């Protein structure tokens, strides 16, 4: 992979970016070390509780019978033998060597309480070993100083290590709460504040492909792409629509489709989300029951080797996908083909932010990487500018972290309004003036924790 600036602007962005990120690393993030110790014990207790449930299960009895003294609860290979050889569950996904795949996606399809508890225990083990102990290992004098790197990931975004600050859990509330409560401000008169570019990758995609429908969606606040697709995917009316259905569609259909996934995987994920999120219509009808009333008999096999069957959810999502690309976003679809063909002809592509990318890329990578990279560069430019203004006005607030499309700060309480004014000016006004290719509005959300409280406790606050 070769990423090189082809304009002075691109060079300056990374030059100034390295300095800004180095200062951010030096600022560091305060860690509540006493809480971290309590969180580790809480995590260990949860793991022990789940282990008791696993050992009391009949499935473990069969496992023990098969492997005797060699029984290893941490071995997914042994678990696979129990599930597929002894319990006779069918497996449609195999590794290159021919063994049944035992990744999380496969295990989620196994409707066994033992497997559910097993996966839950694995998540808590990861929370303990990867996150809590990983944080503890890197704390120095009460502060964490993660590294933030430029130009070493193929997506042309940033990366983080020691520890990976960009991978702190958020999706599972119980684990997110356990870990994010360890991140606190420097004092009782300071606040953890996060500024998040809302849907920036979709906005940047519109700047590349100039699809008028996509531009309208991201420019008009009365339009709701995720809501529209939620109604289409789950066959609900506007009155039956809920926030959870919208959320499931946003992450299960819209983003996967934009990033190159296809209907078989998408249908499976959307169907799984019905159970995981306990989805129901606004009038309280369970969503699978609602879909049956709409003529959907079941999920379908979602097997890449088999044709789709009418009246299944898989068949329905295939039709939705066809409509999505061939009617709703046909200009975006054509851009993807044209962009990839140009890359195949030249062997490289140039980003809107002044970089030339040459590497062996498949079609999905070729159309995703410039969007992801340019979206991050919008954050990087903003971060550099905000940091300079903090210095200019001798402010005590500090930038302490970034996660691809968000900037995390440790803000002095009395400076909060001024910091918000600076960030709004930089991200929503100055950025669009700096890069003329930005043809859609940039929207940024602000979330702040109460003074002296943890990162986990942040809540959205309105711009004044």
Beta strands, then each sheet from edge to edge (+ up, - down):
strand 1: 2-5
strand 2: 29-31
strand 3: 143-144
strand 4: 147-149
strand 5: 159-161
strand 6: 183-184
strand 7: 190-197
strand 8: 349-350
strand 9: 355-358
strand 10: 398-402
strand 11: 406-412
strand 12: 444-448
strand 13: 459-461
sheet 1: 1+ 9- 8+
sheet 2: 3+ 2- 6+
sheet 3: 4+ 5-
sheet 4: 10+ 11- 7+ 12- 13+
end
